[in-house]
Amino acid sequence: MKILRESACCSGLKGPVLILAFLAMVVLSNTAFAQDMSEARLEAAERYAKVFDLPKMMNQTVAQIALNVPENKRQEFIQFMSDALDIQMLEGLIVTSMTEHFTTNELNALADFYGSPEGISIVEKMPVYMASTMPKIQSVVLQTAKKF
């Protein structure tokens, strides 16, 4: 097979120059696209965080945990947790983590669902559900592990 050579006048540079121009265009467009996606994800994650109502969820979770604290210490425990937990910091952690793991579409779907009547109802029931289910699951797992 015979390879044809290009003419001597600068045409030998045409291929590499075109490839470099294409790569630069791809890199720059991907950077802009990634930035837009990152901003869109952040907005979607913040929307989800508002809809999800972390402060309310944390209050319900603390109240559920407080049921395991002696009755004469429950109110003190709830007050301590309310004072000690930094909800804004926790919300920031959630938003950051969500932007790292979910797409913009997934985050919008979460916000849409948790903003719906069904989603709101599920969120309200979740702490009680988890408090009643987790001990049972842990018991089964521990009993199974003992057989090992």
N, C-alpha and C positions, 0 to 999 in steps of 0.2 A: 504494500500500500504506500503510495507516494503522498507525502505531506506537502501542501502548497505553502510557499513562503509569501508573506505579505511584502509589499514594496518597502524600500528602505526608508522612506520618509515618514517618520513618526507613527506609522500605522502599527508598529509592533507594540506601542504603548496603549493603543485604543482598547484592547481587551481588558488589561488590568485596570485602566482608568474607569471603564464602564462598570467593572465588577466593584471597584472601590466606591464609585458613586452610588451604585445600587445598595451596597452594604450600609453606607452612611444614611441613605434614605430609609432603609429598614430599621436601623438602630434609632434614628431620630423619631420616626413615626411610632415605633414601639415604646419609646420613652414617653412620648406625649400620650399615647394610648394608656400606658400603665399609670401615668399620673392621673388621667381622667378617671380610670377605673378605680384607682385608689381613693380619689375624692368622692366618687359615686358610692363606693363601698362604705366609706366613713359616714357619709350622709345616711345611707340605708341602715347602718349599724346604730347610729344615734337615734334614728326614727324607731327602730326596734326597741332600744333601751327605754325610750319614752313610753311607748305602748306597753311594754312589759311591766313597767312600774316597779322597778327594783326596790324602792323603799317599802312599798306595801308588801312585796314578797319577803323581804328580810324581816319585817315585823311579824308576819305570819310564821315564818320559819323559827324565829326566836321564841315566839309564844308556844310553838309546838315543842321545841327543845326544852323550854321551861317546865313542861309537864314532867320531865325527868328529874327536876330539882325539887328538893323538899319544899312542901307547900309554904312553910314559914319564910323561905328564902326566894320564892319565885319572883315576887315583885322587885326585889333588890337585884336579882339576876337580869330581869328584863330591862330595868333602868340602866344597869351597868352595860349591857350589850348595846342598848340604844345610844349611850354616850360614847362607847369605845369603838363601834363600827363606823368607819368613814365611808359613807354611802357613795360619795362622789368619786373616791378613789376606786372603790369596787366597780362602779359603773364604768370608769375609765378602763379598768382591766378587762371588763367584759367587752366593751366596744373594740378595744385594740385586738383582743384575741379573736373576736368574731370577724374582723376584717382580714385576719391572717388565715382563717379556715373556711370562710364561706364566700361565695360569689355575691355580687350585687343583687342578682335575681333571687338567690336563696334568702338573702337578708330581707329583701322586700317581701318575699313570700312569708317569712316568719312574722314580720311586722303586720302584714295583712291578716294572717291567721290570729295572732295574739290580740289584734285590735277588734276581731269579730266577737259577737256574743258568745260563741262556743269557746273561743280562745280565752276570753276573760273568765269564763266559768271554769275552764281547766286550770288556769293559773291559781284561782282561788282554792280549788280542791287539791292541788298538787302537794302542799306541805302535809296535809292530813294523810293523803295517800302514801306519800313517802315515809312518813312516821309509822304508819301501820304496816307497810310492806317490807321495809328494809330490815327490821329485826327478824322477820320470818325468813327472808332470803339469807341473811347472815347465818341464822341457825342451821338452815339446810346446808349451806356451804361448809360450815364448821363441822357438822356431823359427817358430811361426805369426806372432808379432808382427814378426819380421824380414822377413816377406813384405810387410808394409805399407809 
